[in-house]
Amino acid sequence: CPAETPEGQACGLVKNLALMACISVGSFSGPVIEFLEEWGLESLEENAHSSTTFTKVFVNGVWIGVHRDAANLVKTLKRLRRRDDISTEISVVRDIREREMRVYTDAGRVCRPLFIVEDQQLVLQKKHIRWLNNGVD
């Protein structure tokens, strides 16, 4: 077992990082903000009174604007990240209840790989595993 756990009084005090996890190095947030502005991000000044119908957009904790179609924006950002068009370390979180979308590009976040599921089906297939084993990109 690669992750050993103590027995006795010290059990439960294991502080191992997941074997596949990594710590983000961080990247400049400017290109992400430019992308958001190109994809319909509206300024706070223009929508100060009508922001109840919009989703607030935060980048690294700073409120930078509002967006009308957060679901489509999140879907687009995730697609770009999966194609490696934007940094794979960028985190995208949509909080529907709070009507917020948060994008993180800073350093020091724990990142881990996740399996992608679409329409109740795992996207990963046996051919992808074979490609990885054979060194195909």
Buried (B, 14 or more C-beta within 10 A) or exposed (E): EEEEEEEEEEEEEEEEEEEEEBEBEBBEBEEBBEBBEEEBBBEBEEBEEEBEEBBBBBBBEEEBBBBEEBEEBBEBBBEBBEEEEBBEBBBBEBEEEEBBBBBBBBEEBEBEEEEEEEEEEEEEEEEEEEEEEEEEE
